[in-house]
Amino acid sequence: MTRYQQRFDRFDRGLHGFLMLSFLGLALTGLPLLFADSPWAPAIAAVFGGYATTGLLHRIFAVILIAVFLTHVTRLARRLFIRGELGILWGPRSMVPQPRDVTDMIAHFRWFLGGSARPKFERYTYWEKFDYWAVFWGMGIIGGSGLMLWFPELFARFLPGWVFNIALVVHGEEALLAVGFIFTIHFFNGHLRPEKFPMDTVIFTGRVSEDELAHERRAEYERLAATGELERLDAGPPSPRARRMGHIIGTAAVVTGITLVILITFALLTH
């Protein structure tokens, strides 16, 4: 019988769910504003009730995204300064890039070319850390510039006028970069690569089979087995309902994302 390990708790899954909701909402409401002169933009805006409503919804989704960001940072601070979990800064359970990530990446590329064995990955791979920090950095840039554009009178009290022109460009370009990255690179790594296709539901169910863990993250599996944590993390199989909801939500997100990438490409090519 296949055993399953708990990989993400309910808080992680819930926070990722709100992140997905806010990001998809921001993309769907922001891109029609950014590409307002493209023929598909008015059609998407009309679905939300026009450009005025689209702008309002964009701000609502922005508030959700900011709340997700602040919640995540607060939780990290609590774990670090109250619980004393120094492992989030360095070690096998940390998202901080480390020398091992460089060697793993080199070995991985050599494996792609048939020059070595597949590297033994730990809990977080080098591309997952890249994903994390790209989003973390992007949220700060997009959020900061967006707040400046949302409350210009407030920021104009201590910032020169030319800064708002930069904020306008940065907000649109960084958002476009984020959308392109998430809907291509992240979706491919998370769902579309051969061993995951058509959907990886671990972020929705929170559970991964022991066989999959041993294959994809051998170093983590061996560490957990050596410390006895495999037994502690034994969570049982995910429910059929959780799997089904994961496939429905994940498929909707992937289809929406790929569609938006196609529309962005069309708008850029025909601008």
N, C-alpha and C positions, 0 to 999 in steps of 0.2 A: 504493500500500500504506500502510495506517495505521501511523504510528509511535507508540510508547509511551514515556512518560517515567517515570523512577523517582521516586516521591513519598515513599514511606515505606520505610525499610530494614527488614531482618529483626528488628532489636532493637525498633524502634517497633511493628511488627506483633505481635511476641511479647508485649510489655508490654501492648498493648491487649487481646490475647487473655486474658491473666491478669486484667486489669481487668474485662473482660466476665464471665469466669467467677466472679470474686469478687462482683461486684455482683449478678448474677443469683442466685447462691447466697445472698447476704445477704438479698435481697428475698424469695426463696422460703422461707427459714427464719425471717426476722424478722417478716414480716407475719402469719403464723399466731400468733405470740406477742403481737404488738401488738393484733390483733383476735381474741383467743382466744374471745370470746363470740359471734362471728359464725358462722353455720352452716357456712360453707365452711372455716373455719380447722382444725377437727379432721381433716377429710378430707385436707388438704394435709400436716398434721403426721403423719398416719398413713402417708403415702407414705414418709416418712423414718424411720419406726419409732417414732413417738410424740413427745411434747413434749420429753422428756429428750434424746433423740437429736437432735431438731431444734435444741435449744439448743446442744448440743455442735458440731454442724455449723456453726451460726451463728458460733461462735468460731473454727472452723477457717478459714472463709471470711474472717473478720475478719483473721486472721493473714496470709492471702494478700494482702488489700487493703493492709494496712500495709506489707508487703514491696514491693508495687508502688509505693506512695507513696514509700518511702525510696529505692528504686532509681531512680525518676524524679528525685528531688531530688539524689541523689548524682551522677547523670549530668549534670544541669544544672550543678552545682558544678564538676565536672571540666571541662566544656566552657568554663566561664567563667574559672576560676582557674588551670587548668593549660594549656588550649589557647588561652586568651585570646580566645575567641569573643564579643566584645562585642556582636555582632549579635543575640544572643538577648535583649538588654536593650532594643534600639531598632533600628528599621529595618524593611525589607520582610520579613525572615524572623523577626521577633519576635512572640511571643504577647502582649506587653505592649500594652494599649490605648493608642492614639495619636490625635492630632487628626484624622488621616485617617479613622479609623474613624467619627468623628462625621459627617464630610461624606459618607462612603460610605453611612451609614445614612439620612441625610436624602435623598440622591439616590436611594437604593433605594426609599424610601417614595414619593417623587415618581414614580418609574418605575412602581410598583404602580398609581398613580392616573393613569397616562398623561401625566404632566407633564414627563418628561425621558427621556433615553436611559438604558439600563442602565449603572450605574457600572462602571468597570474595577477589578476586585478584585485585590489582591495575594495572596500565598501563603496568608494566613489572613484570612478575612472577619471582620467585626465580630461576627456571630452565633457563629462558631466560637470566637472569643476569649471571648465570654460563656459558652459551653459549658465551655470549659477552666477558667476561673476559678470558675465555679459548682461544678464538680466538685472543684477544688483546695481551695476554701474549705470545701465540704461535708465532704470527707474529713477535714480537720483537726478540725472540730466533732464529726462523728459518731465519729471514731476516738478523740478525746480523752475524750468523755463515755462512750463504750463501755468504754474501759479503766478509767475510774473505777468503773463498775458491775461490771466483771469482777474487779477487785482492790480492793474497798472497804477492806479492812484496811490495805493499803499507803497509800492516799490519805488514810485517816482519821487517819493520824499527823500530818498537817499541814494538813488541811482540816476546817472545821466540818461538822456533820451535815447542815445544811440545804442544803449545796451538792449533796449526792447526790440530793435531791429535784428540784433544778433539772436536774441531769444526766439524770435519768430522763425528764423532760419533753422536754428538748432533744434527747436521743438519738432518741426516738420521733418527735417532730414534724419534726426535720431529716431523718431518714431517710425519712419519708413525703413530704416536699417533694422530696427527691432522686429518689425512685422516680417520683413524678408527673412531674417535669421530664424525666428521662432517657427514660421510656417514652412521652412525648408530644412535647415540643418537640424533643429531640435525635433521636428516631427519625424525626420528620417531616422535619427538616432533612437527615438523613443518608440516608433511604431512601424516604420516602413522598411528597415533593414531586414534582410532575409530571415534571421533567427527570431524576429519579433513580429513580422508581418502575419496578419493584417493589423494586430493591435496588441500592445502591451498593457495589461490591465492592473499592473502592480500598484500604480498610484491611486487607483480607484478601490481596489480590494485591500491593499496594504500587505498582501501576502505573496510570497514567491516560493515555488516548489524547491525542495532541497536539491533535486537533480539540476535544476536551472541555476541555482546559486553556486553549486559546485562547478558547473561548466563555465559560467560567465565571470564569476568572482572567486576564483580558486583560492587566492590568498586569504580572503575574508572567511571562506568556508573552513579552511584549515585552521585559522586562528580561533574561530568560534568552536570548532570541534576540540581543539587542544585545551581551551579554557572551560569547556562544559556548557557554553552558552547556547549551543544548538538545542539542547533539551529545554532550556528556559524559554527560548523563543519559539518553541513548537506551538503553532497557533491553530492547526487544523485547516482543512481546505476552505477556500472562500465559498460563500453561498452562491447558488445559481443566480439569484437575484442580483447580487453584487457584480458578478461577471457580466450579466446581461446589461445592467446599467452602465458598467464600464465601457462595454462595446458601443452602446448607443451614444453616450456622451462623447467618447473618444472619436467615433466615426463622424459625428456631427462637427466636432472641432476640426478634424483633419480635412473634411470636405470644405468647410467654410474657409479654412486657411489657404488651401490650394486654390480655391476659386478667387480669393482676394489677390493672391500672388499673380494669377493669370490676368486679372483686371489691372493690377499695378503695372505689369509688363506691357499690356496694351496701351495704357495711358502714357507710359514713358516713351514708347516707340512712336506714338502718334502725336505727341505734344508738339 
